[in-house]
Amino acid sequence: MSQREKNPIWQYFDKSITETSKAVCKICSKSYSLGSHEPKKQTLHGLKLHLSKFNYKEYRQVLKRLSELNDFKNEAKLKRTDLTYHCNKRAQFSRLLFRQSFQI
Ligand SMILES: [Zn+2]
């Protein structure tokens, strides 16, 4: 997954073309530091801080989207556990059938 997809904050920022360590706010066109040129070491903290101070409406949208993504993740986790449960049940059932057919 790319960083752009990972965080909804990228809806409101563009990576700076001239400086790889910076991002530009799409709303007020100000550039903010990501802390590093290396994508792995970059932080979105400055961008979040900027939105929360200057573009609060957008910041709320980001928070909302983030919590939706979390809900989605939790739901996916629940579904997975559910599936494991059913698989286990099915395994038990087929063991039972196996035993019955051989009358063990
Ligand atoms: Zn801004």
Backbone and ligand atoms as CSV (ligand in chain L), in Angstrom:
chain,resi,resn,atom,element,x,y,z
A,1,MET,N,N,0.845,-1.203,0.000
A,1,MET,CA,C,0.000,0.000,0.000
A,1,MET,C,C,0.881,1.254,0.000
A,2,SER,N,N,0.597,2.197,-0.823
A,2,SER,CA,C,1.405,3.412,-0.836
A,2,SER,C,C,0.971,4.352,0.274
A,3,GLN,N,N,1.862,5.277,0.604
A,3,GLN,CA,C,1.592,6.212,1.684
A,3,GLN,C,C,0.368,7.065,1.355
A,4,ARG,N,N,0.211,7.375,0.089
A,4,ARG,CA,C,-0.912,8.195,-0.341
A,4,ARG,C,C,-2.253,7.533,-0.018
A,5,GLU,N,N,-2.293,6.222,-0.179
A,5,GLU,CA,C,-3.537,5.514,0.129
A,5,GLU,C,C,-3.697,5.320,1.632
A,6,LYS,N,N,-2.551,5.216,2.282
A,6,LYS,CA,C,-2.571,4.872,3.692
A,6,LYS,C,C,-3.251,5.930,4.555
A,7,ASN,N,N,-2.958,7.198,4.279
A,7,ASN,CA,C,-3.512,8.228,5.160
A,7,ASN,C,C,-4.402,9.213,4.408
A,8,PRO,N,N,-5.627,9.391,4.907
A,8,PRO,CA,C,-6.562,10.295,4.230
A,8,PRO,C,C,-6.087,11.747,4.208
A,9,ILE,N,N,-5.059,12.043,4.977
A,9,ILE,CA,C,-4.554,13.410,5.010
A,9,ILE,C,C,-4.025,13.834,3.635
A,10,TRP,N,N,-3.637,12.855,2.827
A,10,TRP,CA,C,-3.094,13.157,1.494
A,10,TRP,C,C,-4.144,13.698,0.534
A,11,GLN,N,N,-5.402,13.665,0.941
A,11,GLN,CA,C,-6.443,14.334,0.157
A,11,GLN,C,C,-6.183,15.832,0.102
A,12,TYR,N,N,-5.541,16.336,1.159
A,12,TYR,CA,C,-5.378,17.777,1.292
A,12,TYR,C,C,-3.952,18.250,1.095
A,13,PHE,N,N,-3.044,17.325,0.803
A,13,PHE,CA,C,-1.655,17.707,0.570
A,13,PHE,C,C,-1.124,17.052,-0.689
A,14,ASP,N,N,-0.171,17.745,-1.286
A,14,ASP,CA,C,0.574,17.176,-2.401
A,14,ASP,C,C,2.034,17.141,-2.004
A,15,LYS,N,N,2.741,16.121,-2.442
A,15,LYS,CA,C,4.189,16.119,-2.204
A,15,LYS,C,C,4.779,17.242,-3.031
A,16,SER,N,N,5.706,17.976,-2.424
A,16,SER,CA,C,6.356,19.068,-3.135
A,16,SER,C,C,7.222,18.516,-4.266
A,17,ILE,N,N,7.142,19.145,-5.423
A,17,ILE,CA,C,7.915,18.667,-6.570
A,17,ILE,C,C,9.376,19.094,-6.433
A,18,THR,N,N,9.566,20.283,-5.874
A,18,THR,CA,C,10.928,20.819,-5.767
A,18,THR,C,C,11.692,20.251,-4.575
A,19,GLU,N,N,11.001,20.024,-3.462
A,19,GLU,CA,C,11.671,19.504,-2.273
A,19,GLU,C,C,11.002,18.228,-1.791
A,20,THR,N,N,11.732,17.127,-1.864
A,20,THR,CA,C,11.140,15.825,-1.530
A,20,THR,C,C,10.795,15.681,-0.045
A,21,SER,N,N,11.357,16.562,0.780
A,21,SER,CA,C,11.066,16.444,2.210
A,21,SER,C,C,9.860,17.276,2.615
A,22,LYS,N,N,9.181,17.857,1.611
A,22,LYS,CA,C,8.064,18.719,1.951
A,22,LYS,C,C,6.760,18.354,1.253
A,23,ALA,N,N,5.661,18.772,1.871
A,23,ALA,CA,C,4.351,18.592,1.275
A,23,ALA,C,C,3.652,19.946,1.237
A,24,VAL,N,N,2.793,20.135,0.233
A,24,VAL,CA,C,2.121,21.410,0.064
A,24,VAL,C,C,0.629,21.268,0.338
A,25,CYS,N,N,0.118,22.154,1.197
A,25,CYS,CA,C,-1.307,22.136,1.495
A,25,CYS,C,C,-2.083,22.587,0.258
A,26,LYS,N,N,-3.074,21.772,-0.118
A,26,LYS,CA,C,-3.851,22.099,-1.317
A,26,LYS,C,C,-4.777,23.278,-1.076
A,27,ILE,N,N,-5.082,23.543,0.179
A,27,ILE,CA,C,-6.030,24.615,0.478
A,27,ILE,C,C,-5.343,25.971,0.555
A,28,CYS,N,N,-4.230,26.043,1.283
A,28,CYS,CA,C,-3.577,27.353,1.372
A,28,CYS,C,C,-2.220,27.422,0.687
A,29,SER,N,N,-1.841,26.361,-0.018
A,29,SER,CA,C,-0.606,26.351,-0.812
A,29,SER,C,C,0.670,26.596,-0.013
A,30,LYS,N,N,0.617,26.386,1.293
A,30,LYS,CA,C,1.831,26.526,2.093
A,30,LYS,C,C,2.525,25.171,2.119
A,31,SER,N,N,3.856,25.219,2.197
A,31,SER,CA,C,4.559,23.945,2.232
A,31,SER,C,C,5.005,23.622,3.651
A,32,TYR,N,N,4.942,22.321,3.970
A,32,TYR,CA,C,5.275,21.856,5.306
A,32,TYR,C,C,6.263,20.720,5.251
A,33,SER,N,N,7.142,20.687,6.235
A,33,SER,CA,C,8.190,19.673,6.252
A,33,SER,C,C,7.645,18.307,6.669
A,34,LEU,N,N,8.143,17.290,6.003
A,34,LEU,CA,C,7.792,15.917,6.378
A,34,LEU,C,C,8.882,15.331,7.270
A,35,GLY,N,N,9.868,16.140,7.583
A,35,GLY,CA,C,10.915,15.725,8.506
A,35,GLY,C,C,12.117,15.058,7.858
A,36,SER,N,N,11.931,14.522,6.646
A,36,SER,CA,C,13.038,13.809,6.018
A,36,SER,C,C,12.811,13.651,4.515
A,37,HIS,N,N,13.899,13.422,3.797
A,37,HIS,CA,C,13.785,13.134,2.362
A,37,HIS,C,C,13.376,11.683,2.140
A,38,GLU,N,N,13.693,10.854,3.120
A,38,GLU,CA,C,13.405,9.430,2.970
A,38,GLU,C,C,11.958,9.124,3.366
A,39,PRO,N,N,11.194,8.549,2.453
A,39,PRO,CA,C,9.782,8.261,2.736
A,39,PRO,C,C,9.562,7.488,4.035
A,40,LYS,N,N,10.476,6.564,4.342
A,40,LYS,CA,C,10.303,5.747,5.544
A,40,LYS,C,C,10.428,6.542,6.838
A,41,LYS,N,N,11.213,7.638,6.762
A,41,LYS,CA,C,11.434,8.423,7.978
A,41,LYS,C,C,10.496,9.620,8.075
A,42,GLN,N,N,9.654,9.778,7.077
A,42,GLN,CA,C,8.793,10.961,7.077
A,42,GLN,C,C,7.637,10.851,8.065
A,43,THR,N,N,7.241,12.000,8.559
A,43,THR,CA,C,6.134,12.027,9.509
A,43,THR,C,C,5.034,12.969,9.014
A,44,LEU,N,N,3.812,12.622,9.349
A,44,LEU,CA,C,2.681,13.447,8.928
A,44,LEU,C,C,2.274,14.420,10.026
A,45,HIS,N,N,3.058,14.426,11.091
A,45,HIS,CA,C,2.709,15.230,12.249
A,45,HIS,C,C,2.502,16.708,11.903
A,46,GLY,N,N,3.450,17.278,11.168
A,46,GLY,CA,C,3.366,18.697,10.796
A,46,GLY,C,C,2.137,18.990,9.964
A,47,LEU,N,N,1.802,18.055,9.086
A,47,LEU,CA,C,0.643,18.236,8.211
A,47,LEU,C,C,-0.655,18.201,9.019
A,48,LYS,N,N,-0.695,17.257,9.958
A,48,LYS,CA,C,-1.887,17.150,10.816
A,48,LYS,C,C,-2.054,18.418,11.645
A,49,LEU,N,N,-0.921,18.880,12.186
A,49,LEU,CA,C,-0.938,20.074,13.014
A,49,LEU,C,C,-1.433,21.269,12.191
A,50,HIS,N,N,-0.956,21.361,10.969
A,50,HIS,CA,C,-1.381,22.453,10.106
A,50,HIS,C,C,-2.888,22.406,9.857
A,51,LEU,N,N,-3.383,21.238,9.492
A,51,LEU,CA,C,-4.827,21.113,9.228
A,51,LEU,C,C,-5.637,21.454,10.470
A,52,SER,N,N,-5.188,20.938,11.619
A,52,SER,CA,C,-5.967,21.180,12.839
A,52,SER,C,C,-5.992,22.660,13.215
A,53,LYS,N,N,-4.932,23.382,12.840
A,53,LYS,CA,C,-4.889,24.810,13.172
A,53,LYS,C,C,-5.554,25.690,12.127
A,54,PHE,N,N,-5.285,25.382,10.843
A,54,PHE,CA,C,-5.699,26.319,9.801
A,54,PHE,C,C,-6.853,25.827,8.936
A,55,ASN,N,N,-7.019,24.527,8.856
A,55,ASN,CA,C,-8.079,23.997,8.003
A,55,ASN,C,C,-8.863,22.957,8.802
A,56,TYR,N,N,-9.483,23.438,9.868
A,56,TYR,CA,C,-10.098,22.527,10.829
A,56,TYR,C,C,-11.191,21.650,10.226
A,57,LYS,N,N,-11.959,22.227,9.308
A,57,LYS,CA,C,-13.044,21.471,8.672
A,57,LYS,C,C,-12.476,20.238,7.959
A,58,GLU,N,N,-11.372,20.446,7.261
A,58,GLU,CA,C,-10.726,19.358,6.534
A,58,GLU,C,C,-10.121,18.344,7.507
A,59,TYR,N,N,-9.578,18.888,8.613
A,59,TYR,CA,C,-8.988,18.033,9.631
A,59,TYR,C,C,-10.047,17.081,10.191
A,60,ARG,N,N,-11.246,17.601,10.429
A,60,ARG,CA,C,-12.351,16.778,10.919
A,60,ARG,C,C,-12.662,15.647,9.934
A,61,GLN,N,N,-12.616,15.992,8.634
A,61,GLN,CA,C,-12.868,14.994,7.593
A,61,GLN,C,C,-11.828,13.873,7.658
A,62,VAL,N,N,-10.564,14.290,7.858
A,62,VAL,CA,C,-9.487,13.309,7.946
A,62,VAL,C,C,-9.714,12.390,9.141
A,63,LEU,N,N,-10.047,12.991,10.287
A,63,LEU,CA,C,-10.294,12.193,11.488
A,63,LEU,C,C,-11.447,11.217,11.280
A,64,LYS,N,N,-12.492,11.711,10.631
A,64,LYS,CA,C,-13.674,10.890,10.369
A,64,LYS,C,C,-13.281,9.697,9.486
A,65,ARG,N,N,-12.535,10.014,8.441
A,65,ARG,CA,C,-12.103,8.980,7.503
A,65,ARG,C,C,-11.211,7.958,8.210
A,66,LEU,N,N,-10.331,8.456,9.077
A,66,LEU,CA,C,-9.437,7.571,9.818
A,66,LEU,C,C,-10.216,6.611,10.704
A,67,SER,N,N,-11.244,7.136,11.379
A,67,SER,CA,C,-12.010,6.264,12.265
A,67,SER,C,C,-12.831,5.274,11.448
A,68,GLU,N,N,-13.262,5.690,10.269
A,68,GLU,CA,C,-13.968,4.755,9.384
A,68,GLU,C,C,-13.040,3.629,8.961
A,69,LEU,N,N,-11.805,4.015,8.630
A,69,LEU,CA,C,-10.827,3.007,8.222
A,69,LEU,C,C,-10.560,2.039,9.364
A,70,ASN,N,N,-10.486,2.564,10.590
A,70,ASN,CA,C,-10.279,1.709,11.748
A,70,ASN,C,C,-11.443,0.757,11.964
A,71,ASP,N,N,-12.654,1.297,11.820
A,71,ASP,CA,C,-13.848,0.463,11.937
A,71,ASP,C,C,-13.798,-0.663,10.927
A,72,PHE,N,N,-13.401,-0.293,9.718
A,72,PHE,CA,C,-13.338,-1.257,8.640
A,72,PHE,C,C,-12.335,-2.363,8.959
A,73,LYS,N,N,-11.182,-1.928,9.512
A,73,LYS,CA,C,-10.153,-2.893,9.890
A,73,LYS,C,C,-10.661,-3.828,10.981
A,74,ASN,N,N,-11.327,-3.245,11.987
A,74,ASN,CA,C,-11.859,-4.043,13.082
A,74,ASN,C,C,-12.892,-5.032,12.579
A,75,GLU,N,N,-13.701,-4.578,11.657
A,75,GLU,CA,C,-14.738,-5.428,11.086
A,75,GLU,C,C,-14.115,-6.603,10.343
A,76,ALA,N,N,-13.067,-6.282,9.576
A,76,ALA,CA,C,-12.370,-7.321,8.823
A,76,ALA,C,C,-11.775,-8.345,9.784
A,77,LYS,N,N,-11.250,-7.857,10.914
A,77,LYS,CA,C,-10.663,-8.731,11.912
A,77,LYS,C,C,-11.742,-9.656,12.481
A,78,LEU,N,N,-12.908,-9.074,12.782
A,78,LEU,CA,C,-14.016,-9.846,13.328
A,78,LEU,C,C,-14.455,-10.926,12.360
A,79,LYS,N,N,-14.555,-10.546,11.092
A,79,LYS,CA,C,-14.989,-11.502,10.073
A,79,LYS,C,C,-14.018,-12.662,9.968
A,80,ARG,N,N,-12.721,-12.325,10.102
A,80,ARG,CA,C,-11.701,-13.360,10.022
A,80,ARG,C,C,-11.852,-14.355,11.161
A,81,THR,N,N,-12.082,-13.845,12.368
A,81,THR,CA,C,-12.234,-14.729,13.521
A,81,THR,C,C,-13.467,-15.608,13.324
A,82,ASP,N,N,-14.496,-14.997,12.771
A,82,ASP,CA,C,-15.734,-15.699,12.488
A,82,ASP,C,C,-15.491,-16.877,11.556
A,83,LEU,N,N,-14.715,-16.603,10.552
A,83,LEU,CA,C,-14.403,-17.601,9.548
A,83,LEU,C,C,-13.615,-18.755,10.165
A,84,THR,N,N,-12.642,-18.412,10.999
A,84,THR,CA,C,-11.851,-19.437,11.672
A,84,THR,C,C,-12.767,-20.324,12.507
A,85,TYR,N,N,-13.713,-19.678,13.175
A,85,TYR,CA,C,-14.652,-20.404,14.005
A,85,TYR,C,C,-15.427,-21.419,13.171
A,86,HIS,N,N,-15.938,-20.971,12.026
A,86,HIS,CA,C,-16.711,-21.857,11.169
A,86,HIS,C,C,-15.856,-22.988,10.622
A,87,CYS,N,N,-14.619,-22.651,10.288
A,87,CYS,CA,C,-13.712,-23.676,9.777
A,87,CYS,C,C,-13.467,-24.735,10.836
A,88,ASN,N,N,-13.261,-24.286,12.069
A,88,ASN,CA,C,-13.044,-25.230,13.161
A,88,ASN,C,C,-14.253,-26.126,13.358
A,89,LYS,N,N,-15.430,-25.518,13.290
A,89,LYS,CA,C,-16.674,-26.284,13.441
A,89,LYS,C,C,-16.772,-27.339,12.356
A,90,ARG,N,N,-16.425,-26.903,11.140
A,90,ARG,CA,C,-16.523,-27.817,10.017
A,90,ARG,C,C,-15.524,-28.968,10.172
A,91,ALA,N,N,-14.343,-28.634,10.656
A,91,ALA,CA,C,-13.314,-29.650,10.868
A,91,ALA,C,C,-13.793,-30.675,11.896
A,92,GLN,N,N,-14.416,-30.147,12.969
A,92,GLN,CA,C,-14.941,-31.043,13.999
A,92,GLN,C,C,-15.990,-31.976,13.410
A,93,PHE,N,N,-16.838,-31.380,12.578
A,93,PHE,CA,C,-17.940,-32.113,11.980
A,93,PHE,C,C,-17.425,-33.214,11.055
A,94,SER,N,N,-16.412,-32.899,10.251
A,94,SER,CA,C,-15.919,-33.917,9.332
A,94,SER,C,C,-15.170,-35.020,10.077
A,95,ARG,N,N,-14.537,-34.654,11.190
A,95,ARG,CA,C,-13.903,-35.693,12.018
A,95,ARG,C,C,-14.977,-36.647,12.573
A,96,LEU,N,N,-16.097,-36.029,12.951
A,96,LEU,CA,C,-17.209,-36.793,13.491
A,96,LEU,C,C,-17.754,-37.758,12.430
A,97,LEU,N,N,-17.930,-37.214,11.208
A,97,LEU,CA,C,-18.428,-38.043,10.111
A,97,LEU,C,C,-17.477,-39.196,9.825
A,98,PHE,N,N,-16.203,-38.860,9.831
A,98,PHE,CA,C,-15.165,-39.846,9.561
A,98,PHE,C,C,-15.249,-40.984,10.580
A,99,ARG,N,N,-15.386,-40.583,11.857
A,99,ARG,CA,C,-15.463,-41.569,12.930
A,99,ARG,C,C,-16.705,-42.456,12.771
A,100,GLN,N,N,-17.815,-41.761,12.418
A,100,GLN,CA,C,-19.067,-42.521,12.278
A,100,GLN,C,C,-19.004,-43.514,11.141
A,101,SER,N,N,-18.409,-43.086,10.004
A,101,SER,CA,C,-18.411,-43.960,8.838
A,101,SER,C,C,-17.530,-45.192,9.064
A,102,PHE,N,N,-16.530,-45.044,9.936
A,102,PHE,CA,C,-15.689,-46.209,10.217
A,102,PHE,C,C,-16.049,-46.862,11.558
A,103,GLN,N,N,-17.021,-46.250,12.201
A,103,GLN,CA,C,-17.507,-46.726,13.495
A,103,GLN,C,C,-16.393,-46.911,14.525
A,104,ILE,N,N,-15.581,-45.810,14.597
A,104,ILE,CA,C,-14.483,-45.853,15.568
A,104,ILE,C,C,-15.019,-45.487,16.954
L,1,ZN,ZN,ZN,-3.674,24.655,4.620
